């Protein structure tokens, strides 16, 4: 018997009497040996550490793994652009170059790169991101370590914080120029390096949403209605719609289709298809890419 109390001295001592003597007699028919517990403090510490480790392990299992958003902006004499690399937890990469078609400072270009990266992540349905930038100014201002005193940078900072609010988890950290070498080439050299190509004709802080007055019917409407409010549109095969809806999801009011790579492909209306195809053909796919390559660009676009 392992015990914290000195029972061996009590029951095996010669001076016990009264009730202790009776108990000693009763227990004498059993082969009982008393072993003291030696390291009480050590045992208590072991129990504490065991409980603590379990709690940490459970927390780690539920912590989401963020997508890495590597960004860089360029505002040189011969290059105005932003480079974006979006990397999934499994290592899948999507690269994009944004050509900036207006005068801009270096810090403003860095902010445009952050905004472009967050938008690309949002379009793919990503909820958890970690932004990596070689701009200490931008990283420190977004983290709240530095104050944005320039009025234009204050507007950019407010814009970024608004986009950050659409994600479940967000973090940003400064990295060395060596770590951001490839995304820097995207910002400066664009299509010659790789990735999709996009154009920015005015600062993101001046953007306004264009609302269409006339609503056009779209193939997406039945899926959006069913997934949003659970109702079946008139004249639609309910069984078929319910089956196909399993491949779609709505995020922030936008319809996405689940694809094999584990990402979400943003659905577009028929009237948007010519514009998207034109942008893709004029960019990386302008050199008569094969059908499979073009299909890949369209999915990522």
VEXDREN-2710 file (C-alpha; in Angstrom, 1 decimal):
% VEXDREN-2710
k/r/px/py/pz
1/UNK/0.0/0.0/0.0
2/UNK/1.4/3.4/-1.1
3/UNK/0.4/6.1/1.3
4/UNK/1.3/9.6/2.3
5/UNK/0.6/8.9/6.0
6/UNK/3.0/7.2/8.5
7/UNK/0.7/4.2/9.0
8/UNK/3.6/1.8/9.2
9/UNK/4.9/3.4/12.4
10/UNK/1.4/3.4/13.9
11/UNK/0.4/-0.2/13.2
12/UNK/3.9/-1.8/13.7
13/UNK/4.9/0.2/16.7
14/UNK/4.8/-1.4/20.2
15/UNK/3.2/1.5/21.9
16/UNK/-0.2/1.4/20.1
17/UNK/-3.2/0.7/22.3
18/UNK/-7.0/0.9/22.4
19/UNK/-8.7/1.1/19.0
20/UNK/-5.5/1.1/17.2
21/UNK/-4.6/-2.2/18.8
22/UNK/-7.8/-3.7/17.6
23/UNK/-7.3/-2.5/14.1
24/UNK/-3.7/-3.8/14.2
25/UNK/-5.0/-7.3/15.1
26/UNK/-7.7/-7.2/12.4
27/UNK/-5.2/-6.3/9.8
28/UNK/-2.5/-8.7/10.9
29/UNK/-4.3/-11.6/9.0
30/UNK/-3.6/-9.8/5.8
31/UNK/-0.2/-9.5/4.2
32/UNK/-0.1/-5.7/4.1
33/UNK/3.1/-3.8/3.7
34/UNK/3.2/0.0/3.9
35/UNK/5.4/1.8/1.4
36/UNK/5.7/5.6/1.8
37/UNK/5.3/7.8/-1.3
38/UNK/8.7/9.5/-1.6
39/UNK/8.5/12.4/-4.0
40/UNK/5.2/14.1/-3.4
41/UNK/6.3/17.4/-5.0
42/UNK/7.8/15.7/-8.0
43/UNK/4.6/13.7/-8.5
44/UNK/2.5/16.8/-8.3
45/UNK/4.6/18.5/-10.9
46/UNK/4.4/15.5/-13.2
47/UNK/0.6/15.5/-12.9
48/UNK/0.5/19.3/-13.6
49/UNK/2.7/19.0/-16.7
50/UNK/0.7/16.1/-18.0
51/UNK/-2.5/18.0/-17.8
52/UNK/-0.9/21.1/-19.3
53/UNK/0.5/19.2/-22.3
54/UNK/-2.8/17.7/-23.1
55/UNK/-4.5/21.1/-23.1
56/UNK/-1.9/22.6/-25.5
57/UNK/-2.1/19.6/-27.8
58/UNK/-5.9/19.9/-28.1
59/UNK/-5.5/23.6/-28.9
60/UNK/-3.0/23.0/-31.6
61/UNK/-5.2/20.4/-33.3
62/UNK/-8.0/23.0/-33.7
63/UNK/-5.8/25.9/-34.9
64/UNK/-6.3/26.5/-38.6
65/UNK/-3.3/26.4/-40.9
66/UNK/-3.2/29.7/-42.9
67/UNK/-2.5/30.3/-46.5
68/UNK/0.7/32.2/-47.2
69/UNK/0.1/35.4/-49.2
70/UNK/3.5/36.7/-50.4
71/UNK/3.4/40.2/-51.8
72/UNK/5.7/42.9/-53.2
73/UNK/5.2/46.3/-54.9
74/UNK/7.4/48.1/-57.4
75/UNK/7.3/51.7/-58.4
76/UNK/10.5/52.2/-60.4
77/UNK/10.9/54.2/-63.6
78/UNK/10.4/51.2/-65.9
79/UNK/8.1/49.1/-63.7
80/UNK/4.9/49.9/-61.8
81/UNK/3.3/46.8/-60.5
82/UNK/2.5/44.4/-57.7
83/UNK/3.4/40.7/-57.4
84/UNK/1.3/38.2/-55.5
85/UNK/2.0/34.5/-54.7
86/UNK/-0.8/32.6/-52.9
87/UNK/0.4/29.3/-51.4
88/UNK/-2.0/26.7/-49.8
89/UNK/-1.0/24.7/-46.7
90/UNK/-0.4/21.7/-49.2
91/UNK/2.1/23.8/-51.2
92/UNK/-0.1/24.6/-54.2
93/UNK/0.9/28.0/-55.6
94/UNK/-1.0/30.7/-57.6
95/UNK/1.0/33.6/-59.0
96/UNK/-0.4/36.9/-60.2
97/UNK/1.1/40.2/-61.5
98/UNK/-0.9/43.4/-61.2
99/UNK/0.2/46.1/-63.7
100/UNK/-0.3/49.5/-62.1
101/UNK/-1.3/52.1/-64.7
102/UNK/-1.0/55.3/-62.7
103/UNK/1.7/57.2/-60.8
104/UNK/2.3/55.7/-57.3
105/UNK/5.0/55.8/-54.6
106/UNK/6.8/52.7/-53.3
107/UNK/4.8/52.5/-50.1
108/UNK/1.5/52.9/-52.0
109/UNK/2.6/50.1/-54.4
110/UNK/3.3/47.9/-51.4
111/UNK/-0.2/48.5/-50.0
112/UNK/-1.7/47.8/-53.5
113/UNK/0.2/44.4/-53.4
114/UNK/-1.3/43.6/-50.0
115/UNK/-4.8/44.5/-51.2
116/UNK/-4.4/42.4/-54.4
117/UNK/-3.1/39.4/-52.4
118/UNK/-6.0/39.6/-50.0
119/UNK/-8.5/39.9/-52.8
120/UNK/-7.1/36.9/-54.6
121/UNK/-7.4/34.9/-51.4
122/UNK/-10.9/36.1/-50.8
123/UNK/-12.0/35.1/-54.3
124/UNK/-10.7/31.6/-53.8
125/UNK/-12.7/31.3/-50.5
126/UNK/-9.7/31.3/-48.2
127/UNK/-10.5/32.2/-44.6
128/UNK/-7.1/32.2/-42.9
129/UNK/-4.1/34.1/-44.3
130/UNK/-0.6/35.1/-43.3
131/UNK/0.8/37.9/-45.4
132/UNK/4.5/38.1/-46.0
133/UNK/6.1/41.4/-47.2
134/UNK/9.5/42.9/-47.4
135/UNK/8.2/46.3/-46.6
136/UNK/8.8/47.0/-42.9
137/UNK/6.8/50.2/-43.1
138/UNK/3.6/48.6/-44.4
139/UNK/3.9/45.5/-42.1
140/UNK/4.4/47.7/-39.0
141/UNK/1.6/50.1/-39.9
142/UNK/-0.9/47.2/-40.4
143/UNK/0.3/45.6/-37.1
144/UNK/-0.1/48.9/-35.3
145/UNK/3.5/49.3/-34.5
146/UNK/4.0/52.4/-36.7
147/UNK/1.6/55.2/-37.2
148/UNK/0.5/56.1/-40.8
149/UNK/1.0/59.9/-40.9
150/UNK/0.7/60.5/-44.6
151/UNK/-3.0/61.1/-45.6
152/UNK/-2.8/58.7/-48.6
153/UNK/-1.3/55.9/-46.5
154/UNK/-4.0/56.4/-43.9
155/UNK/-6.6/55.8/-46.6
156/UNK/-4.7/52.7/-47.7
157/UNK/-4.4/51.4/-44.1
158/UNK/-8.1/51.9/-43.6
159/UNK/-8.8/50.0/-46.9
160/UNK/-6.6/47.1/-45.8
161/UNK/-8.2/46.8/-42.4
162/UNK/-11.6/46.7/-44.1
163/UNK/-10.5/43.7/-46.2
164/UNK/-8.9/42.1/-43.2
165/UNK/-12.3/42.0/-41.5
166/UNK/-13.6/39.5/-44.1
167/UNK/-11.1/36.8/-42.9
168/UNK/-11.4/34.6/-39.9
169/UNK/-7.7/34.9/-39.0
170/UNK/-5.1/37.3/-40.3
171/UNK/-1.5/38.0/-39.6
172/UNK/1.3/39.9/-41.4
173/UNK/5.0/39.8/-40.9
174/UNK/8.1/41.4/-42.4
175/UNK/10.5/39.1/-44.4
176/UNK/13.9/39.7/-45.9
177/UNK/14.4/40.7/-49.6
178/UNK/16.0/37.3/-50.2
179/UNK/12.8/35.5/-49.1
180/UNK/10.7/37.7/-51.4
181/UNK/13.0/37.5/-54.4
182/UNK/10.5/35.6/-56.7
183/UNK/7.5/37.8/-55.9
184/UNK/9.7/40.8/-56.4
185/UNK/10.4/39.6/-60.0
186/UNK/6.7/39.2/-60.5
187/UNK/6.1/42.8/-59.5
188/UNK/8.9/44.2/-61.7
189/UNK/8.8/41.9/-64.8
190/UNK/5.3/40.5/-64.8
191/UNK/4.4/37.9/-67.5
192/UNK/8.0/37.1/-68.3
193/UNK/8.3/35.4/-64.9
194/UNK/4.9/33.6/-64.8
195/UNK/1.5/33.8/-63.3
196/UNK/-1.7/35.5/-64.4
197/UNK/-1.9/39.1/-65.4
198/UNK/-4.3/41.9/-64.2
199/UNK/-4.5/45.6/-64.7
200/UNK/-5.2/48.3/-62.2
201/UNK/-6.2/51.6/-63.6
202/UNK/-6.9/53.6/-60.5
203/UNK/-5.9/53.4/-56.8
204/UNK/-7.8/50.9/-54.7
205/UNK/-8.7/53.6/-52.2
206/UNK/-10.7/55.4/-55.0
207/UNK/-12.7/52.3/-56.0
208/UNK/-16.4/52.3/-56.0
209/UNK/-18.7/49.4/-56.6
210/UNK/-20.5/49.5/-60.0
211/UNK/-24.1/48.4/-59.5
212/UNK/-26.2/47.3/-62.5
213/UNK/-29.7/48.8/-62.7
214/UNK/-31.0/46.0/-64.9
215/UNK/-30.8/42.5/-63.6
216/UNK/-30.1/39.7/-66.1
217/UNK/-31.1/36.1/-65.4
218/UNK/-28.1/33.8/-64.9
219/UNK/-27.4/30.1/-64.7
220/UNK/-26.2/30.8/-61.1
221/UNK/-29.6/32.0/-59.9
222/UNK/-31.2/28.6/-59.0
223/UNK/-28.1/27.6/-57.0
224/UNK/-27.9/30.9/-55.2
225/UNK/-31.5/30.9/-54.3
226/UNK/-31.5/27.3/-53.0
227/UNK/-28.2/27.6/-51.1
228/UNK/-29.2/31.0/-49.6
229/UNK/-32.8/30.5/-48.5
230/UNK/-33.5/26.8/-49.2
231/UNK/-36.2/27.5/-51.8
232/UNK/-36.7/25.9/-55.2
233/UNK/-37.2/28.2/-58.2
234/UNK/-40.3/27.5/-60.3
235/UNK/-39.8/25.2/-63.3
236/UNK/-36.7/23.6/-61.8
237/UNK/-36.1/19.9/-61.3
238/UNK/-35.8/19.8/-57.5
239/UNK/-34.0/16.5/-57.3
240/UNK/-31.4/17.5/-59.9
241/UNK/-30.9/21.0/-58.3
242/UNK/-30.4/19.5/-54.8
243/UNK/-27.8/17.0/-56.2
244/UNK/-25.8/19.6/-58.1
245/UNK/-25.9/22.1/-55.3
246/UNK/-23.6/19.8/-53.3
247/UNK/-20.8/21.0/-55.5
248/UNK/-21.4/24.7/-54.8
249/UNK/-21.0/27.0/-51.8
250/UNK/-21.8/30.6/-51.1
251/UNK/-19.1/32.8/-49.4
252/UNK/-19.8/36.5/-48.8
253/UNK/-22.7/36.5/-51.2
254/UNK/-20.6/35.0/-54.0
255/UNK/-21.2/31.6/-55.5
256/UNK/-18.2/29.2/-55.7
257/UNK/-17.8/25.7/-57.2
258/UNK/-15.7/23.2/-55.3
259/UNK/-12.9/21.8/-57.5
260/UNK/-10.6/18.8/-57.3
261/UNK/-7.6/20.8/-56.0
262/UNK/-9.4/21.7/-52.8
263/UNK/-9.8/25.3/-53.8
264/UNK/-13.0/27.2/-54.7
265/UNK/-13.6/28.5/-58.2
266/UNK/-15.6/31.7/-58.4
267/UNK/-18.7/31.4/-60.6
268/UNK/-19.4/34.1/-63.2
269/UNK/-22.4/35.1/-65.2
270/UNK/-22.5/34.4/-69.0
271/UNK/-22.0/38.1/-69.8
272/UNK/-18.6/38.1/-67.9
273/UNK/-17.1/35.2/-69.9
274/UNK/-16.0/37.2/-73.0
275/UNK/-14.2/39.8/-70.8
276/UNK/-12.4/37.1/-68.8
277/UNK/-11.3/35.1/-71.9
278/UNK/-10.0/38.3/-73.5
279/UNK/-8.0/39.2/-70.4
280/UNK/-6.5/35.7/-70.3
281/UNK/-5.7/35.6/-74.0
282/UNK/-4.0/39.0/-73.8
283/UNK/-1.9/37.9/-70.8
284/UNK/0.0/34.7/-70.3
285/UNK/-2.2/32.7/-72.7
286/UNK/-1.7/35.1/-75.6
287/UNK/1.1/32.9/-77.1
288/UNK/-1.4/30.2/-78.3
289/UNK/-1.3/28.0/-75.2
290/UNK/-2.7/24.5/-75.3
291/UNK/-6.2/23.7/-74.3
292/UNK/-5.3/22.2/-70.9
293/UNK/-3.1/25.2/-70.1
294/UNK/-5.8/27.6/-71.0
295/UNK/-8.3/25.7/-69.0
296/UNK/-6.0/25.9/-65.9
297/UNK/-5.7/29.7/-66.4
298/UNK/-9.4/30.1/-66.6
299/UNK/-10.0/28.2/-63.4
300/UNK/-7.4/30.2/-61.5
301/UNK/-8.7/33.5/-63.0
END
